[in-house]
Amino acid sequence: MAILSRKERDRQLRRSDIFKAAEHVFALKGYHKATIRDIAKEAQYGTGTVYLHFKNKDTLYFALLEEKLKCLLALIKEKVGQVKDAKKKLEIFIQESLVFFEKNQDFFQIFVSEGSESYIETRFLKSSIGLQLQEYTESLLKEAQGQGIVNSNFDPEQISNVLEAILKTITLKWLQKKKRKEESLVGLSDTIFRLFLYGAANK
């Protein structure tokens, strides 16, 4: 493992401080009302220091988003890699996604603020991490199709979009609830898993 220089360690520390401050400010004020000045004040840095690391608010927000989702993808891959059954892999994927969203709920509150959702989603879906998450989800679904868990007549990309829509809708509804601290998002993982795999029809 390479030893980082003091300059690089300081740079990473400042970047981490800015990320933490930005997460709080974005969640508190919303995407449009948050400013670099607000974030610098929260981080206890000068505005110029933030601009040394991030060109503008957009760059900062998406750097933070990508950082968080890279952590999510790495965590899911680690957990999923411990099992071979495709059905169990899908269950873990859903559960770990919800655990992550619940732990980071202040940040993901941005998705339900001020109509910024479509802009954020469009840019996210075109980003490197967005494509990686999409490809990984599709690979899990292809494996499930190979094991007869999911109907092989469906396009994995379309099924992935359905799963994403279910996760997103339930997460957003949960975020909008004033009593969400009393209702666990993770507790809905089994409902989402069964709804995705079997639908709502009586069997």
NORFENGI-V914482 format. One record per backbone hydrogen bond with DSSP energy under -1.0 kcal/mol. NH is the residue of the N-H (numbers start at 1). CO is the residue of the C=O. If there is no record, write none. Layout:
nh->NH co->CO
nh->NH co->CO
This chain:
nh->9 co->5
nh->10 co->6
nh->11 co->7
nh->12 co->8
nh->13 co->9
nh->14 co->10
nh->15 co->11
nh->16 co->12
nh->17 co->13
nh->18 co->14
nh->19 co->15
nh->20 co->16
nh->21 co->17
nh->22 co->18
nh->23 co->19
nh->24 co->20
nh->25 co->21
nh->26 co->22
nh->27 co->23
nh->28 co->24
nh->29 co->25
nh->30 co->26
nh->34 co->30
nh->39 co->35
nh->40 co->36
nh->41 co->37
nh->42 co->38
nh->43 co->39
nh->45 co->40
nh->50 co->46
nh->51 co->47
nh->52 co->48
nh->54 co->50
nh->60 co->56
nh->61 co->57
nh->62 co->58
nh->63 co->59
nh->64 co->60
nh->65 co->61
nh->66 co->62
nh->67 co->63
nh->68 co->64
nh->69 co->65
nh->70 co->66
nh->71 co->67
nh->72 co->68
nh->73 co->69
nh->74 co->70
nh->75 co->71
nh->76 co->72
nh->77 co->73
nh->78 co->74
nh->79 co->75
nh->80 co->76
nh->81 co->77
nh->82 co->79
nh->83 co->80
nh->89 co->85
nh->90 co->86
nh->91 co->87
nh->92 co->88
nh->93 co->89
nh->94 co->90
nh->95 co->91
nh->96 co->92
nh->97 co->93
nh->98 co->94
nh->99 co->95
nh->100 co->96
nh->101 co->97
nh->102 co->98
nh->103 co->99
nh->104 co->100
nh->105 co->102
nh->108 co->104
nh->110 co->107
nh->111 co->108
nh->112 co->109
nh->113 co->110
nh->116 co->113
nh->120 co->116
nh->121 co->117
nh->122 co->118
nh->123 co->119
nh->124 co->120
nh->125 co->121
nh->127 co->124
nh->131 co->127
nh->132 co->128
nh->133 co->129
nh->134 co->130
nh->135 co->131
nh->136 co->132
nh->137 co->133
nh->138 co->134
nh->139 co->135
nh->140 co->136
nh->141 co->137
nh->142 co->138
nh->143 co->139
nh->144 co->140
nh->145 co->141
nh->146 co->142
nh->147 co->143
nh->148 co->145
nh->149 co->144
nh->150 co->144
nh->154 co->151
nh->159 co->155
nh->160 co->156
nh->161 co->157
nh->162 co->158
nh->163 co->159
nh->164 co->160
nh->165 co->161
nh->166 co->162
nh->167 co->163
nh->168 co->164
nh->169 co->165
nh->170 co->166
nh->171 co->167
nh->172 co->168
nh->173 co->169
nh->174 co->170
nh->175 co->171
nh->176 co->172
nh->180 co->177
nh->182 co->179
nh->188 co->185
nh->189 co->186
nh->192 co->188
nh->193 co->189
nh->194 co->190
nh->195 co->191
nh->196 co->192
nh->197 co->193
nh->198 co->194
nh->199 co->195
